[in-house]
């Protein structure tokens, strides 16, 4: 019997190829989108799952109060002696380790020169994070300060197929390190996935002279601290014991310690009032909502078209009943057809899922994979297919089969012209979802453009930045001279960090405008000669540093506008500030604010100082009339000449600034993609519905044409219902979209406002697309020969 039902269902699909394509295709697209987003959400929640002790791993953070704004902040930076104190004083802590921040360095073995991302880690690091060792012993790999642990691919790049263990690697052309361990490559879809080598933290302590001043200091905050708790210990039990540890060792601070769970690192990485409360989880929620919307659109389409088609088969139901078919048999027939279409939709959605995953990974820079071997995934797929088939087949199966054979033969339930009907409500919900997505997409792009148009405070065009690794810092003067001698370079400078980020903050405890014993925090940038000229940062007051004799200005400082505003002084030139190290500097100049951090936030107060030994990057500006590619061809050999152990690598200042919008741009692209898909699904449904409506009113249209109705009037007759639905949907969708997008904008200090025109534009766009969709079928029906129209029934 079931075979017979499926055979009839298959013939019905073939008989109505257009209907079948629209119905199955729309549902397949919706399911593929929903599955893609579900896989991405699962990927986001999977970070850290490779560690069996994930629930016991925490990042110890510092909770403080911004002396400039009074706002609470949280930072990963902690005092260097903290991790040893934690191991010694807190019995619930099984392991504690510190690291500095990842960086790119030069690794050389023989003639092979590479730039790889690495980090300095203390001995317990591999006890907390149990990355698989291929060679070496995790317990002793970091014991020797002059050792290095490589990932498998890095070792192969340096030494080929020979065993790399105990081989020598030249690091930044400054020291030789012995390979003490080989790690299996760390997957990109996990924490620390970008790391390619590890050096003992003791090496960092030996090679950096400033560490000797801060290694026992509880006032300086630099490394990142990780802890692993013993089994059955919890954050709630340990946190009260460590919370005030900073104050116990430094009575001048009000900072407290916090614990950030590994399970929160990926999704809850934004802190509010010392609590991890936001971050990527906001985008997970957003896309989960979009997935539900798109799937809802597809299911509405599927249900609407299935029921519309079923109503055309009313006489078939009547004939079947008159010939003795039971209601149960008719219900089974409708359900079989619905399940068959749902099964085809799932099949096509799985085919679509493969390119969707590829596109998604490219846009979001993720590593989502098709879970072929995951039984849970296939269980969800089957459950979705069954649920969709049941819901879409329920109406014709239970409702139409309930009519008597006489009523079914007369088909008097065809015409439902009431103001509110289930089908009209479902269609309106489709429009509501589409309009919400359109408005959301427009707001995201408006926010991006609003922030991009914000003045940067410097000119990033044709500025090239090179990390001062290896021998570059000590050869800076020679490099600068040779760069200028090319005649292609306008200016050259050096600094502690690139213009696109910040690395250091300094607490100032004596400054003009100080009230009582208040303190202020300044972003600190050590500069070289011509720093402001190279970057074209406007000098508003005073003078620049002496480019020819930097030593004369080593006790001078230049502040930005935000710092002067914080001090609330009118005439800063000639006044002094003093930091908590006791260094006193004279203010010699004031420069315009420049966006070194997030373009969505206010520019922080900053100081620029002279420190010839603090060099992190070399920056130079190519002359306006010179091709950048030509300049790079000329300057590349200069950098290679003075830094032969590392390849010449560079970045563009404007591209680095553009990366600050990376997440927002990705969200905008995906929102556009999903909005287009939503409209596509809705249009498929409209195309099918207007076709059924036209068929249902064929005789009416023929009579109207005989009585003199024009094509335009017939078009209005068939289209006006959808126009009303779009207008109603706009009224419903607009406040919902405003609420959702306004909440999203509140995540940014510097944000746009949602203008009324966005809602009008979204409604107009939806109305235009709707009219274009229905017009084809409407005009086609209106142009039919009335003789054929009257004969059709």
N, C-alpha and C positions, 0 to 999 in steps of 0.2 A: 504493500500500500504506500509506504513512504517513497519507494522508488517511483511510483506513479505520480505522487505529489510533486516530487522534484522534477520529473520529466515535463509536467504541465508548467511548472514554474520556469524551467529553462526555455520552453517554447514561448512563454509570455514575454520573457526578456528579449528574445530574438525578434519577436513580432514588433516590439516597441523599442527599437535600437536607440533612438534619440533620447527617449525617456530614461532608458537604462544607463546610457553614458552619463547623462546629467546627474542622475541620482547616485550611481556608484562612484563617479569621479569626484563629486562634491564631498561625499563622505570620506573617500580615500584621502583627499587632501587634508581635511580636518583631522582625521585620525593620525596622519603622518606628522602633522604639526604638534599635536598633543603628545605623541610618543617621543618626538624629538626633544621637546621641552622637558618631558619627564625624565628622559635619559640624562639630559644636562643637569637637572636638579639632583638626580642621584649621583652624578659625577661630583657636583659641588659638595654634597654631604659625605662623599667617600674619602676626602682628604684626611690622612692620619690613620685610616683603617689598617694600613700595612703594619702598624705597631700594635702588638697585642696589649701593651701597657698604656695605650692611648689615654684611657680615663685617669691615669695617675700622673700624666705629664702636664706641667704648667710652666708658663713663662712668668717670671716674677717681674712686675712692673712698678714704676714709681708714680704715685699719685701726688700732684702738687697743685698749687694755686698760682696762676699767672700774675706776677707782680705788676704787670702793665694794665691788665683788664679786670683782674679779680676773678676770672673764670677758672673753674677747675679743669685740669688737664691730666692726661695720662701718657707716659712715655715708656718705651722699652729700655731706655738707658738706666743703668744702675751703677752704684759705686763698685770699684774693682774688688775690694776685699769682702764683698757681701757673700759670694758663693762659698768661700771657705768657712765663714761664720755660720752660714745656714747648715752646712754639714756637721759642724762641731756642736751647735747649740740646739738643733731641732731633731729629736730622735725619729720623728715621722718622715724625715727626708732621707730617702735611700741613696740618691745620687744628686749632685749639683754640678753644673758646668757653666762656663761663660764662653761667649764668642764675640768677636767684633762683627762688623757688617761686611757682607760679601763685596768683593771687588775684582776687577780684572787685572791680571798680572801676566808677566812674560815667563814662560817655561821653555827651557832649551835643553836638548839632548843631542850632542853631536852637531849636525848641520840643521836639525829640525828646530824651528822656532814657532811657538804657538802663543796665543793670548787666550787664557782660560780664566774662568770665574772660580775663586776660592775664598777660603775663610780660615781664620785662626781659631782653634777650639781647644779647650782644656781637656784633661785626660778622661774625665767621666762622660764626655760627649757621646762616645760610642757605646757606653753602658746604658744611656738613656734612649738614644735613637739606634736601634739595633739593625742598621743597614747590613746586608749580607757581605761578608768578607770572602773573596775568592782566594786571596793570598794574604799571609800575615795573621797576626793575632790581635783581636780588638782590645785585649787587656794591656798590651804593651806597645801598640802601634804609635802611640803619642808620647812615649816615655822619653825619647831622645829629642832634645830641642832642635836638632839639625836633621829631622826626618820629615817625610812628606807621604801622605796617603793619597793615591790617585784612584779615579774611577777607571773602570775597565777600558772604556773608549779612549780616555786621555792617555792611558798607558800604551795602548796600541798605536795611537797617533805619534807618540814620542819614540817608541822602541820597536814598532812593528810587531811581528809575531814572536819575538824573543821574550823570555821571562823578564819582567821589569823589576821584580823584587830584588832589593839591595843594589839596584842600579843608581846612578847619580843624576840628579836634575839640577840644572842651573836656574835659580829663581831670580828674576828681575836683574840678571847679570851682577848680582851683589853677593850671593852665597850659594854654595853647593849643598844640596839636601839629598839624603839617602832615602830611597823608596822603601817604606816599612810596611806597606799594606796596599792591596788592590781591592777596591770595592766593586761589587756589581753595580752597573749604571743605575743611578737613582731615577726612577720614573718621573716624567714631567708632571704627571697627575698626582703629585704628592708634595709635601713640604720639603724644602731644600732641593727641589728637583733641578734647579739651575746650577748647583754646585758641582765642580769637576775635580777639585783637589782640596785637601785639608792639611794645615800646618799646625804643630803644637803651639798653644798659646804662650808657652814659655819662650818660644822663638821670638814672638812679637814683643815680649817684655825685654828681651835682650837687645833687639835691633832698634827699637824706638826709644830715644833718650828721654822723651817727656814722660814715658810710662813710669820711670823711677820716681817721679814727683807725685804720681796719682795712685800707684799700686796699693798704698796703705791709706789713701785719703777717702774719707766718707763725705767729702764736700764736692768731689768731682764725679760726674756721671758720664760713663762712656760705654762699657760693654753691655751685652745682653745676657741675662741670667736665666737658665733653665733648671728645673728641679723635677725629680721623679719621687713620688711618695711611696711609702711602703704599702703593701696590700691592706685594704680596709681603712686606710687613712683617707681623710677627705679635706677639701678646701675649707669647709666650715670649721674643722678642728684645728687646722694648721694656721690659717690666716690670722686669728687673734694673737698667736704667738709671735708672728713676724711683723705684724702691722706697724708697730712703733720702733722697730729695730734701728731705723735711720736716726730717729731722735735720740735714741739711747747712746749712739756713737757720735752724734753731732747736735748739741743742744741749741744751735742757732737755726736749725731747719724745722719747718713744719711739715715736710714731706712725709708721706706714708707709703708703705709697700702694699701692693695688691697682687692677686694671682689670676692670670688669664689662662683658662683651660684650653688644652690642645683642641678639644672639640669645638671651640669658639674661634680659633685663629683664622679660619678661612672666611667664615660668614659673618662673624660678629667682631670685626676689627676696627670699629669706630666707637670711641668712648664718649659717654655723656655723663657728667657728674660722677666720674670714676667708675662707671659701669659699662661693660661691653654691651651696647644696645643696638647697634646698627652696622651698616657696611654692605657687603655683597648680598646679605640676606634680603635687603630691600629689592634688589634686582631679581632675586629668586622668587620673591612674592609677586613682583610685577609680572614676570613671565609665566608664573603659575596661573595668575589671573587671566593673562592673554590666552594661555593654552585652553583654559576652561571656556573662554569666550568663543574661540575658533571652533572648538569641538561642539559647543552649544549651537553655533551657526550651522555646522554640518549636520547635526542631528535634527535640528528644526527643518532644514531643507529636506532631509531624508524622509522625515515623518510627513511633512506637508505634501511632498510629491507622491509618496506612497499612498497616502489617503486619498489624494485627488485622483490618482489613477484607479484606485479601488472603487471610488464612487461611480466611475464610468462603467464599472462591471456590475452595476446593480441588477440589470436585467439577467445577466448571467447567474447571479445569486438566485433570482426569482425562478429561473428555469430549473436550476439544480434542485431547489426546494420542491418545486412542483413535481419533479421526477423522483422525489423521495430521499434526497440527500439530507442527512442530519446536520444539525448546527455544528456538532463537533467536527464533522468532516470538512465543512466549509472553513471553520476556524483553522484547522490543521493546514488546509491549502494556502490560506493567506500567510500563516506563520512560516510555512516552508518557503514561500517566495521571498518573504522578508529576510529570513536567515540566509538564503542563497545570495541575495544582493549584499547583505552584510558581510558574508564570507568573501565575496569578490572584492568588496571595498577594503577589507583587511589585507588581502593579498596584494592589491595595488598600492596600499599605503606602505607596506613593507618594502616594495620596490622603490617607492618615492623616498623612503627613509634614508637610503644609502646616500644619494646626492645631498639630501638635507643635512645629514651629519657632516659631510665634507664641507659644505658651505658654512655651517654653524661653527665648526672648528676653525675655519679660516678667519671668520669675522671676529670671534671671541678669543682666538688664540688659546683654545682648549684642546683636550685630547679625548673627547668622547668616542667610544667605540661601539660598534654594533654587537650587542650581547648575544651572539649566536649560541653560546653554551650555557646561558643563564636560564634555568628552568622557571624562575620567578617571572622573568620577562615574558616568556611564552604563555605562562599561566594568565598573566594580565591581558595579553593579546586575545586569548581565547575568551576570557571573561568579558572583555570589551565587545568583541564580536557578538557574543550571545546577548548581552544586555542591549546593545543597539538594535539587533534584529528583533528582540522581544518588544522593545518600546515602540519601534516604528510599525510593527505588525499588529500591535495590540488593538489599535483603533478599528481598522477594517475587520480584524478577526472577531472582536467582541461586539462591536457596535453594528456593523452592517449585517452580520450573520444573525442578529437578533430580530430583524424585520420579517414580517410574514411574507409569503411568496407573492401575494397580491400587491402589497405595498412595494415590494422590491421590483416587480414587473412594471409598475407604473412609474417607479423612480421618482416619487414626489419629494424625496428628501434631497434632491439635487441642489436646489437653489436656496442658498442661505444668504439673503441680502440684508441681514440684520446689521445694525451699526457695530455691534461687537460680536465676533464669532471666534472660536478657538483658532481657526486658521489666520485670521487677521491679527490676533494677539501674537501668534508665533512669528508672523512676518514682521510685525512691528518690533519684536524682540531682536530679530536679525538686524534691522536698521539701527536699533539702539546700540548693539554691540559694535557694528561697523562705525558708527559716528563716534563712539567713545575711543576707538582705536585711531581714527583720523585725527581727532582733537589731541589725543596723547602724542601722536607723532609730530604734529605741528608745534606743540609746546616744547617738546624735547629739542627740536631743531632751532626754535626761537631762543631757547636758553643757551644753546651752543653759540649761536651767532651773536647774541647779546654779550656773552663773555669774551668771545673772540675780538669783538670790536672795542673792548676795554683797552686803554693805552697800556703797553707793557712797561713803559718807562725807559726802554732802551731799544736800539735798532738791531734786530737779529739778522737782517739780510746780509748775506755774504760773510758771516762770522763763522769761522771754523774752530773747533775745539779739539785738543789732543791731550789725553791723559798723560801727565808727567811721570811716567813709569821708567824704570831702569835708569839710564844715564841722562835722561832729558833734563831733570831738574838742575843737576850740577853743571850742565852745559848750556843753560838757558841763555846767557849773554852771547855766546858764540852763535847759537841758533838764531836768536833775534837779529843779530847783525847780518847773517847770511840771508835771512828771509827778507830783510829790508833791501839788501843789495840786489835782489832779483828784479826790483822795480815793479813787482806785481802786487805788493802788499802795502796797504795804507798804514796800518799800525799793528803792533804786537804787544801783548801783555801776558802776565802770569797771575795766578790767584790760587787761593786755597781750595776753591771749588768752582765748578762751572756756573755760569750765570743762571742756569736753569734749575739749580737746587741750592740747598744750604746744608752745612755739616756741623756747625758749631754755634753754641749759645753761651753768652757770658753774663753773669749776674753783676750788676753795677750797684754798689752800695753807697756811693756818694756822687751826686749829680746836681746840676742847677735845677731849681724848682722842686727839690726834694721836700717832702712833708714828713717831719718826724724822722723815724728810722726806716721809712719805706724803702724798698728796693725795686729795681727794674731789670728786665731781661732784654739783652740785645743780641740779635743774630750777628755773628762775627764773621767777617770776610777779610782775610789777609790778601792784600793786593800787591801788584808790581807796578812799575812805571807805566803811565799812559793807560791805566785801567779804564777810567771814565771816558777818555778820548776814543779808545778802541771800541767800546760798547755804545758810545754816543749817549751817555747818561748826563743829563743837564746838571751843571754846577750852578746852584741857585744863590749861594752866598760864599764868601771867603775865597780860598784858593785850593788848588789841587796839590797832591804830594809832589815833591821835587823829583822829577824823573831822572835827573843826572846824578843826584846824591841822595839816595834813599836813607842813608844813616842819619841825616839831619832831621828827619821826620819820624824816627822810630818811636818817639814818645808823643806823636800827634795822632789825631783821629778825625775822620769825616763821618758825619751822621746823615741819615736820610730824613725825609720830612716826617715820617711816622715817629721817629725818635724825638724830634723837636716838639712835635705835637704832644707826645707823652710827657715830656718835661714841662710843657706849658710855659715856655720862655720866648721872648721876642727878639733878643739879641744874643745868640749863643756864641758867636765868634770870640775867641780869647778866653772863654770859660773852660773849666776842667771837669772831667769825670774820673772816678776811681773804681776799679773792679775789685771783686772780693779776694783776688790774689795780691792786692795792694798796689797794682800798677796804675799810675796816674798819667792821664793823657790830656793834652790841650786840644780843644775843638778848633779846627782851622777851616772847616768848610761844611756846607750843607748841600746834599744832592737830592734830586727828585726821587720819589719812590720808584722802585723797579720790582716787577713781579718775579721773584725767584722761586716761590713755592706755588701754592694752588691759586689759579686765576679766579676761583670761585670764592676766595676768602680775602679779608683785608690784608694789605701789606703790613708785615710786622716791622717793628722798630729794629734798625740795623746800624752797626758801626763798621767802618772800613779802616783797617790799620795797616801799618808797614811791618812786614815780617818776611825778609828775603828767604828765610829757610823753610817757610811753610808754603810749599808749592804742590798743588794737586793737579793743575791743568794749565796748559798754554793755549791762549786764544789769539787769533789774528784775523784781521779783516782784509778781504781781497778788495782791490781798487774797483771803483764803480764801473769803469770801462773795460775791465778784464774778465775774460771767461773763467768761471770758477774751475772748470775742468782743466784748463791750461795751467792755472795757478797750482792746482794739486799735483800735476805732472812735474812742476818745477820744484815744489817744496818737499815732495815725498822723499827724494834722495837726500835732502838735507837732514831730515829727521832720522833716516836710516843710517846716515854717516855718523851721527853722534849717538845713536842708540842701536848698534848692530845686533843686539841680542833679541830684539823684538820687532815684529812686523809693524809697518806704519798703518795705524788705524786712527780714524777721526770721526767726528760727528758735526752736524750743522746745528747751529743755535736755534734756527727757526723750526727745524724738525723736532728738536728736543722740547721746544715750547709746545709744539703741536701735540706731543705725546700726553700732555697734561689734560687733553680733552678726549683721550683714547676711550675711556669707558663710556662717556656720554655719546661719542660718535658711534660706538658699537651699538649702544642702546637705540640710538636714532635709526641706524641701518636696519636693525632687527625689527623695531617697531614699524618701520615702513614696509618691510617684507611681510610682516603679519597683517598689517592693515590692507595691503594689496590682496593677500590671500583671502582675508575676510570678505572684501568686496567681491572678489572673484567667486567665492562660494555663494554669496548672496545673489549675485547676478545669475549664476546657474539656476538657482532656485526660482528667481523671478522669471527667467526665460521659460522654465517649465510651467510655472503657474499661469503666466499670461497665455501660454499655448492652450492649456486646459480651459481657461476662462473663455478664450475665443471659441473653442470648439463647443462649449456649453451654450454659448449665445449666438451660434451660427444663424439660426432661423430668425432671431430678433434682429440681427444685423442686416440680414437679407430684406426683411420687411421694411426696416428703416431706410435702406437704400432705395427700395421701390417707391417709398413715400417722399424721396428727395433729399435724404440726409447726405451731407458732404463727407469727404474723407476726413477732413479736419475735425468735424463734429464727432465722427465715429472714433477717431483717435483719442479725443478728449474723454469720450464715454469709457473707453477701455483703460485709460491711464489715470483718471482722476482719483480712483480708489487708492492707488499707490502713492500719489502725491500727498493725499491726506495722511496716509500712514507714515510717510517720511517726515512730515511736519510734526505729527504727534511724537514720533520717535526722537526728533530733535529736542522737543520740550522735555522729554524724559531723560535723554542722554546728557544734555548740557550740564545740569547741576551735578550729576554723578561724575562726569569727566572733570569738572572744575574742582570738586572735592579731592579726587584722587591726584590730580596733577599739582594742585596747590600744596598738598602734603609732600609730594616729591620735591617741589621747589624749596620747601622749608629746610631741606638738607643742605642748602647752599646759602652762605651769608650774602653773597653777591649774586642776585638772581633777577630775572625778568618778571614782569607782571603779565597775567593772562588777560589779554584784551578781548572785548566783546566781539571784535571782528572775527576771531578764531572760530567762535561758535557759528556765526553766520556763514563763514567760508566752508566749514565742515558740512553744514546743512545744505548749502548750495551745491557742493561737490557731490554729496550723496544723491540729491534730487536730480542733478544732471546725469549722473551715471545710471540712475534708476530709469529716467525717461529714455535715455539712449538704449537701455536694455529692452524695455517694453515696447519701444516704438517700432522696432523691426516687425514683431509679430502683430502689433496693433494695425500698422499700415498694411501689412500683407493681408490681414483679415478684412480690413475695410475696402481693399481693392478687389476682393473676390466678386465674381459674377453673381448677382443676386439670384439668378435662376438656379445655379448650382447650390447656393446657400439654402434656398427654400427646399430643394430636393434632398439636401443632406440628411434631413430627419424625416 
